[in-house]
Amino acid sequence: MTAESDCRISIQIQQEAFDVGLQTQLLRAGADGQPDRRVGAVASFIGTVRDLNEGDAVKVLNLEHYPGMTESAIAEIIEDARQRWPLYAVSVIHRIGPLRPADEIVWVGAASAHREAALAACAFVMDFLKSRAPFWKKEELDAGSRWVSARDADEEALKRW
């Protein structure tokens, strides 16, 4: 495993869109801003807002969170990943506020020396983010609005870890 000071961690909760290319560059960069030569693999996940949920057209997805608690929960998830795999950097960006179908909602990235660690850590962080980070989603539909319930499939996904 990497030493704690050797794994750069970034957690951002924001309304603004993010630049995937820039985030990948930042994930690969060392402390000097240049590409970290130890990094042999970068894995990332981008989640987007779907246009349909439970058979209904989604016009807007409103995301809320509990400031401070959300970042703390994400930091714990990342620490768990860091304990499992040798990582050089992990980054999570999660958007809040009103989002429309096709908008990017979340970006998770992991950098390591090897692809297995980067891929596994990225999947691990995303799986736990879906179930353990305090975000609340409310969909705006043609027929009104509704809160999005937790999915059994998301809880099932955690069992593989």
Stockholm file with secondary structure:
# STOCKHOLM 1.0

chainA/1-161         MTAESDCRISIQIQQEAFDVGLQTQLLRAGADGQPDRRVGAVASFIGTVRDLNEGDAVKVLNLEHYPGMTESAIAEIIEDARQRWPLYAVSVIHRIGPLRPADEIVWVGAASAHREAALAACAFVMDFLKSRAPFWKKEELDAGSRWVSARDADEEALKRW
#=GR chainA/1-161 SS CCCGGGSEEEEEEESSCCCHHHHHHHHHBCTTSSBCTTCCEEEEEEEECCSEETTEEEEEEEEEECTTHHHHHHHHHHHHHHHHSCEEEEEEEEECEEECTTCEEEEEEEEESSHHHHHHHHHHHHHHHHHHSCEEEEEEETTEEEECCCCHHHHHHHTTC
#=GC SS_cons         CCCGGGSEEEEEEESSCCCHHHHHHHHHBCTTSSBCTTCCEEEEEEEECCSEETTEEEEEEEEEECTTHHHHHHHHHHHHHHHHSCEEEEEEEEECEEECTTCEEEEEEEEESSHHHHHHHHHHHHHHHHHHSCEEEEEEETTEEEECCCCHHHHHHHTTC
//
